[in-house]
Amino acid sequence: MLGKQIGIDLGTVNLQVAEVGKGIVFRGPAVVALTGQRRTKLVAVGQEAKDMYGRTPEGIEVMRPLRDGVIADYQVTEAMLRHFIRKITGPFRLLRPRVMMSVPYGVTSVERRAVREAALQAGAREAFLIPEPLAAAIGAGLPVGTATGNMVVCLGGGTSEAAVISMNGIICADSVRIAGIRFDQAIISYIRKKYNLMIGEPTAEQIKIQIGAAQELNEELSMEVQGRDQVAGLPKTITISSGEVTEALVEPLNAVVSVVRSVLEKTPPELSADIIDRGMALTGGSALLRRIDVLLTEQTGVPAYVAESPMDCTALGASRALIELQILRRTIPAA
């Protein structure tokens, strides 16, 4: 096959790209910095843009072009995709790449079409779409082509999705637009209410990564947090513990548990038996939250485990789906 074949996990927070035969070739924040009168000129993309978040003058806007797993700004998404595709294929490409992109399970046909059109306009020769849970299951190495039940829970930045997969198709699934970004917002809200301290999203994300946990830890962690005092309006430093972060995350985590429960309730009995034996695989960046597997196991009665390289599963699965496109055509919905 001439030309590159790439799978793209177009996430709300991060973008991962996998190439057939090479694995992950790029990963970075799905963030752009814009300038100009109508905010149309790209200043920076990826990590460089993320480093500018909350630190830019009035003329520059830093934004995420995707929200809750779907395109919020079409033109900016197209420009971002063009940047990443050019970075992978090089500026002098004789053949444009074939692209498989993941989309959340619950998106509408209009949202699917927007993703596909953005990929084609950004430089793809052909663009296909695959539901995120199916791509994640393939990337996690689950035997999706067999007549057995495989359960995957995708915990990303914008959406949390749970699905049962058998015979290369999704049997039942559910999703909620609550995930990593909502976790960050919950931490911001908790610190504002308890300490009268204003912090930004990058700081909240850092707290979540360094000391965040879905349940109380045996050895409590802590870190210093800097922000602006709401009362005095001056810079202030506090120390926050992992137990406080766990308390802050109760509400969004309950929403995630509810999605998993709803899928288990809809699963046919024969497949339920397979899932109890095999357990559920957790993928996505939010699957790295400490003890989230333990929480889901306790709340559902089904063993949960974090897949190997959970952040890369969806992109890897999307690239492998290109190889098995003839088999998967039956189950991948048309854009």
C-alpha positions as CSV (number, residue, x, y, z in Angstrom):
1,M,0.0,0.0,0.0
2,L,1.5,3.3,-1.1
3,G,1.3,6.3,1.2
4,K,1.1,6.5,4.9
5,Q,-1.8,5.0,6.9
6,I,-2.4,6.7,10.2
7,G,-4.9,6.4,13.0
8,I,-5.8,9.6,14.9
9,D,-7.3,9.8,18.4
10,L,-8.8,13.3,18.2
11,G,-9.3,14.0,21.9
12,T,-10.6,17.0,23.8
13,V,-7.4,17.3,25.8
14,N,-4.8,15.3,23.9
15,L,-4.2,14.2,20.3
16,Q,-2.4,10.9,19.6
17,V,-1.4,9.7,16.1
18,A,-0.3,6.1,15.3
19,E,1.1,4.9,12.0
20,V,0.6,1.4,10.6
21,G,3.8,-0.5,11.2
22,K,5.3,2.1,13.5
23,G,3.0,2.5,16.4
24,I,2.6,5.9,18.1
25,V,4.4,8.6,16.1
26,F,3.0,11.7,17.8
27,R,1.2,12.7,21.0
28,G,0.5,16.1,22.3
29,P,-2.1,18.5,23.7
30,A,-5.0,19.4,21.4
31,V,-4.5,23.1,22.1
32,V,-3.9,26.0,19.7
33,A,-2.9,29.6,20.2
34,L,-4.6,32.1,17.8
35,T,-4.1,35.8,16.9
36,G,-5.4,38.3,14.4
37,Q,-8.6,40.4,14.3
38,R,-10.8,37.3,13.9
39,R,-8.5,34.9,15.8
40,T,-7.7,33.0,12.6
41,K,-3.9,33.0,12.5
42,L,-2.2,30.1,14.3
43,V,0.6,31.2,16.6
44,A,1.4,27.8,18.3
45,V,0.0,24.3,18.4
46,G,0.3,21.4,20.9
47,Q,2.6,21.7,23.9
48,E,3.9,25.1,22.9
49,A,0.3,26.4,22.9
50,K,-0.6,24.7,26.2
51,D,2.4,26.3,27.9
52,M,0.8,29.7,27.0
53,Y,-2.5,28.9,28.7
54,G,-3.5,31.7,31.1
55,R,-0.3,33.6,30.4
56,T,-1.0,35.4,27.1
57,P,-1.6,39.1,26.3
58,E,-4.9,40.3,25.1
59,G,-4.1,39.8,21.4
60,I,-3.6,36.0,21.7
61,E,-6.2,33.5,22.5
62,V,-5.4,29.9,23.6
63,M,-8.2,27.4,23.1
64,R,-9.2,23.8,22.7
65,P,-11.0,23.4,19.3
66,L,-12.8,20.3,20.6
67,R,-15.3,20.2,23.4
68,D,-16.8,17.1,25.0
69,G,-15.2,14.9,22.3
70,V,-16.7,16.8,19.3
71,I,-15.6,19.7,17.1
72,A,-16.5,23.1,18.7
73,D,-14.6,25.2,16.1
74,Y,-14.4,23.6,12.6
75,Q,-11.8,25.9,11.0
76,V,-9.4,25.8,13.9
77,T,-9.7,21.9,14.1
78,E,-9.0,21.7,10.4
79,A,-5.9,23.9,10.8
80,M,-4.7,21.9,13.8
81,L,-5.1,18.6,11.9
82,R,-3.3,20.0,8.9
83,H,-0.4,21.0,11.1
84,F,-0.2,17.5,12.7
85,I,-0.7,15.6,9.4
86,R,2.1,17.7,7.7
87,K,4.4,17.1,10.7
88,I,4.0,13.3,10.3
89,T,4.0,13.0,6.5
90,G,6.5,15.8,5.8
91,P,5.9,18.9,3.6
92,F,6.7,17.2,0.3
93,R,4.2,14.3,0.2
94,L,3.5,12.5,-3.1
95,L,0.6,10.6,-1.7
96,R,-1.7,11.9,0.9
97,P,-2.3,9.6,3.9
98,R,-5.3,7.3,4.5
99,V,-6.7,8.3,7.9
100,M,-8.9,6.5,10.5
101,M,-10.2,8.8,13.2
102,S,-12.0,8.0,16.4
103,V,-15.3,9.6,17.4
104,P,-17.2,9.3,20.6
105,Y,-20.0,6.7,20.5
106,G,-22.9,9.1,21.1
107,V,-22.1,11.6,18.4
108,T,-24.7,12.7,15.8
109,S,-24.4,12.1,12.0
110,V,-23.7,15.9,11.6
111,E,-20.8,15.7,14.1
112,R,-19.4,12.6,12.4
113,R,-19.5,14.4,9.0
114,A,-17.8,17.4,10.5
115,V,-14.9,15.3,11.7
116,R,-14.5,13.4,8.4
117,E,-14.7,16.7,6.3
118,A,-12.1,18.3,8.6
119,A,-9.7,15.3,8.0
120,L,-10.1,15.5,4.2
121,Q,-9.6,19.3,4.2
122,A,-6.6,18.9,6.3
123,G,-4.8,16.7,3.7
124,A,-6.1,13.1,4.1
125,R,-6.6,11.1,0.8
126,E,-9.3,9.0,2.5
127,A,-10.9,9.5,5.9
128,F,-12.8,6.8,7.9
129,L,-14.4,7.0,11.3
130,I,-14.4,4.4,14.1
131,P,-16.3,4.6,17.4
132,E,-13.9,5.3,20.2
133,P,-14.8,2.3,22.3
134,L,-14.2,-0.1,19.4
135,A,-10.8,1.5,18.6
136,A,-9.8,1.4,22.2
137,A,-10.7,-2.2,22.5
138,I,-8.7,-3.1,19.4
139,G,-5.7,-1.0,20.7
140,A,-6.0,-2.7,24.2
141,G,-5.6,-6.1,22.5
142,L,-9.1,-7.4,23.4
143,P,-10.3,-10.3,21.1
144,V,-13.1,-8.1,19.6
145,G,-13.5,-10.4,16.5
146,T,-14.6,-13.4,18.6
147,A,-18.1,-14.3,19.8
148,T,-17.3,-13.4,23.3
149,G,-18.1,-10.3,25.5
150,N,-15.4,-7.7,25.8
151,M,-16.0,-4.6,27.9
152,V,-14.0,-1.4,27.6
153,V,-14.4,1.9,29.5
154,C,-12.9,4.9,27.7
155,L,-12.0,7.7,30.2
156,G,-10.8,10.6,28.2
157,G,-10.7,14.4,28.6
158,G,-14.2,15.3,27.4
159,T,-16.2,12.1,27.5
160,S,-16.5,8.8,29.5
161,E,-17.8,5.9,27.5
162,A,-18.5,2.3,28.3
163,A,-19.2,-0.4,25.7
164,V,-19.6,-4.2,25.4
165,I,-18.1,-5.4,22.1
166,S,-18.5,-8.8,20.3
167,M,-17.9,-9.9,16.7
168,N,-16.3,-6.6,15.7
169,G,-19.4,-4.6,16.8
170,I,-20.7,-2.7,19.7
171,I,-23.5,-4.6,21.4
172,C,-24.5,-1.9,23.9
173,A,-22.8,1.3,25.0
174,D,-23.4,4.5,26.9
175,S,-21.5,7.8,27.3
176,V,-21.5,10.9,29.4
177,R,-19.8,14.2,28.7
178,I,-18.0,14.1,32.1
179,A,-14.3,13.2,32.2
180,G,-10.8,14.6,32.8
181,I,-11.8,18.3,32.2
182,R,-14.7,18.0,34.6
183,F,-12.4,16.4,37.2
184,D,-10.2,19.6,36.9
185,Q,-13.2,21.9,37.2
186,A,-14.3,20.0,40.3
187,I,-10.9,20.5,41.9
188,I,-11.0,24.2,41.0
189,S,-14.5,24.6,42.6
190,Y,-13.5,22.6,45.7
191,I,-10.4,24.8,46.4
192,R,-12.3,28.0,45.7
193,K,-15.0,27.0,48.2
194,K,-12.8,25.6,50.9
195,Y,-9.8,27.9,50.8
196,N,-11.1,31.0,48.9
197,L,-8.3,30.4,46.4
198,M,-8.6,30.9,42.7
199,I,-6.5,28.5,40.6
200,G,-6.4,27.9,36.8
201,E,-7.0,24.7,34.8
202,P,-3.3,23.9,34.3
203,T,-2.8,24.0,38.1
204,A,-5.9,21.8,38.7
205,E,-4.6,19.3,36.1
206,Q,-1.2,19.2,37.9
207,I,-2.9,18.5,41.2
208,K,-5.0,15.7,39.7
209,I,-1.9,14.1,38.1
210,Q,0.5,14.5,41.1
211,I,-1.8,13.6,44.1
212,G,-5.3,12.8,42.6
213,A,-7.0,9.5,43.6
214,A,-10.5,8.0,43.2
215,Q,-10.3,6.6,46.7
216,E,-8.4,7.3,49.9
217,L,-4.7,6.2,49.6
218,N,-2.9,4.2,52.2
219,E,-0.2,6.8,52.3
220,E,-1.6,10.3,51.9
221,L,0.1,12.5,49.4
222,S,0.2,16.3,49.5
223,M,1.5,19.3,47.4
224,E,1.8,23.0,47.6
225,V,-0.6,25.0,45.5
226,Q,-0.2,28.7,44.5
227,G,-3.2,30.9,43.4
228,R,-4.9,34.2,44.1
229,D,-6.8,34.8,47.3
230,Q,-10.4,35.7,46.6
231,V,-10.7,38.0,49.6
232,A,-7.4,39.8,49.6
233,G,-6.7,39.5,45.9
234,L,-3.1,38.7,46.6
235,P,-1.0,35.6,45.7
236,K,-1.3,32.8,48.3
237,T,0.1,29.3,48.9
238,I,-1.7,26.4,50.5
239,T,-1.0,22.7,51.0
240,I,-3.6,20.3,49.7
241,S,-3.8,16.5,50.4
242,S,-4.9,13.6,48.2
243,G,-7.8,13.0,50.5
244,E,-9.2,16.4,49.7
245,V,-8.8,15.8,45.9
246,T,-10.7,12.5,46.4
247,E,-13.5,14.4,48.1
248,A,-13.6,17.0,45.3
249,L,-13.9,14.2,42.7
250,V,-16.9,12.3,44.2
251,E,-19.6,13.8,42.0
252,P,-17.9,13.4,38.6
253,L,-16.7,9.9,39.5
254,N,-20.3,8.9,40.5
255,A,-21.4,9.9,37.0
256,V,-18.7,7.7,35.5
257,V,-19.8,4.7,37.7
258,S,-23.4,5.3,36.6
259,V,-22.5,5.0,32.9
260,V,-20.6,1.7,33.5
261,R,-23.6,0.4,35.5
262,S,-26.1,1.3,32.8
263,V,-24.1,-0.6,30.2
264,L,-23.8,-3.7,32.5
265,E,-27.6,-3.6,33.0
266,K,-28.2,-3.6,29.2
267,T,-25.7,-6.4,28.5
268,P,-27.2,-9.8,27.3
269,P,-26.8,-12.5,30.0
270,E,-24.3,-14.7,27.9
271,L,-22.0,-11.8,27.4
272,S,-22.3,-10.8,31.1
273,A,-20.8,-14.1,32.0
274,D,-17.8,-13.4,29.7
275,I,-17.3,-9.9,31.2
276,I,-17.3,-11.3,34.8
277,D,-14.5,-13.7,33.7
278,R,-12.5,-11.3,31.6
279,G,-13.1,-8.0,33.5
280,M,-13.3,-4.5,32.0
281,A,-10.4,-2.7,30.4
282,L,-9.9,1.0,31.3
283,T,-8.4,3.2,28.6
284,G,-7.8,6.9,28.1
285,G,-5.8,9.4,30.1
286,S,-8.3,9.6,33.0
287,A,-7.7,5.8,33.6
288,L,-4.4,6.8,35.1
289,L,-6.2,8.4,38.1
290,R,-5.1,6.4,41.2
291,R,-7.4,3.6,42.4
292,I,-10.1,4.3,39.7
293,D,-9.9,0.6,38.8
294,V,-10.5,-0.3,42.5
295,L,-13.5,2.1,42.7
296,L,-15.2,0.6,39.6
297,T,-14.5,-3.0,40.8
298,E,-16.2,-2.2,44.1
299,Q,-19.1,-0.3,42.7
300,T,-20.0,-2.8,39.9
301,G,-18.7,-6.2,41.1
302,V,-16.9,-6.6,37.8
303,P,-13.0,-6.7,37.9
304,A,-11.5,-3.6,36.3
305,Y,-8.0,-3.2,35.2
306,V,-6.0,-0.4,33.5
307,A,-4.9,-1.4,29.9
308,E,-1.3,-1.2,28.9
309,S,-0.5,2.4,27.7
310,P,-4.1,3.5,28.2
311,M,-3.6,6.9,26.6
312,D,-2.4,5.3,23.3
313,C,-5.0,2.5,22.9
314,T,-7.5,4.5,20.8
315,A,-4.9,5.8,18.3
316,L,-3.3,2.3,18.0
317,G,-6.7,0.7,17.5
318,A,-7.6,3.2,14.9
319,S,-4.4,2.5,12.9
320,R,-5.0,-1.3,13.2
321,A,-8.6,-0.9,12.0
322,L,-7.2,0.4,8.7
323,I,-5.6,-3.0,8.1
324,E,-8.8,-4.8,8.9
325,L,-11.1,-2.3,7.1
326,Q,-12.9,-4.9,5.0
327,I,-13.9,-6.9,8.1
328,L,-14.9,-3.7,10.1
329,R,-16.8,-2.0,7.3
330,R,-20.0,-3.8,8.5
331,T,-19.7,-2.3,12.0
332,I,-18.1,1.1,11.3
333,P,-21.0,3.6,10.7
334,A,-20.9,5.8,7.6
335,A,-20.0,9.4,8.2
